Amino acid sequence: MLPIFPVEQYIGGEWHKGGGAERPVVSPSDGRLLGVVADADGDDLDRAVDAGRNAQDGWRRAGPGARAAALRQAAQRLRDHAEDLALIDALDSGNPIAGMRFDVTLGATLIDYFAGIATEAKGETIPQRGGRITYVTREPLGVVARLVAFNHPLLFAAAKLAAPLAAGNAVIVKPSEETPLSALRMAEIIGDLFPKGLLSVLTGGADLGAAICAHPGIAAASLIGSVPTGKAVLKGSADTLKRVQLELGGKNALVICPDADVDAAIAGAVKGMNLGWTAGQSCGSTSRVLVHESLKERVVDGIVRAFEALRLGDPTDEATQMGSLSTRGQYRKVCGYIEQAAAEGATIATGGKAEGLSPDGFYVRPTLVTDVTADMRIAREEVFGPVLSVLSWQDEAEMLDIVNGLDVGLTASVWTRDLDTAMRLTDRIQAGYVWVNDASDHYLGVPFGGVKSSGQGREECLEELLAYTEQKTVTIVPSGTT
């Protein structure tokens, strides 16, 4: 039986049928219809902005303690509804239910984290002369919007409202039009904890995203998404001079040095793909393995064995280790990259389209592509799927040229037993987050974000909270002082 979830827009603390086109929401694992959502239109967006403006000043004046208390209650309610939310995301995104259960927990943890640092949006005092006092405060921006991706629907919707709410803002969340259901259910679960109008959830596609970026009543817009979409958000926000924060894609390198613990590196390469979480649909996935030539055969054999052992299947089955891709478009894109890699001379060591599963599901087996050269498309572009490319190297300088030779730089991973090598390579690699002898893990309060075209700003840390504030400087001169 399908769970019951809302399909209307959550605007100003109330539910409304969206004024836009109706959008069928289909499960990518088996093609079943989950519901029909009428997208938000321009009038819906205007109402959400107006409601946010009306609610925001009182929320700001309530103070960080009251804001933190409401956020902690929201986190607990999400935990209380974890099974419901995880099932919705498994059906809607195709990700395994175990991973989506973890997403609910992680989203609640991040809400708790930002509740805990709500008092850290501090100001400062500046020494003055003649009895003058100069101080700097931090104030919320007003109404802000957060546009989130399809690969972690509930996690991103929950976690990305936390920092701006903790800082005193009103928030409009726009989930991906492909996976909107858990964000709407989240609004139903936690919406009453906040002043009416403070939180809105609007669903829609690129037109709604463009309208959000252009809206003069929205002070900031952030995106988790692809590089082209990030550029569109940046351009669309220019006329209104919005604050923009972007966490975008990458083509992340995992470097295996000749002295590495080979078994650990193989396990790290598999782990870094996030296959059991999002079927490789992760901007942080370490999707390029650059292995020293002396270890190539062992690494390839080990990854092939690990990939072929993964159980692919129904995302609602507890035994499933990897689910389907989340959208038809992503399925076609991933299959196209695999086909082109073979056409360019690479070897498909294992994987490809999955047979024997639901004929209406978007399943691709974990795929390892070998004999890859740096000029191939599979080595240069983000696939955003369960496809791992292997390139070999002998000269460190040439390897670094390959690692840094793209216009993206989100994450990287280095595997070595030697501290000097680790320090040298982490210094030279151009990425926002580099692991040594690890991959994929995030840590609470540690900045996450990319360099170059992989984004701007840092998230999951104090810097994310401060990004939703602006500084005000005040100087007080004693009466009668000249």
Disulfide bonds with the S-S distance in Angstrom:
none
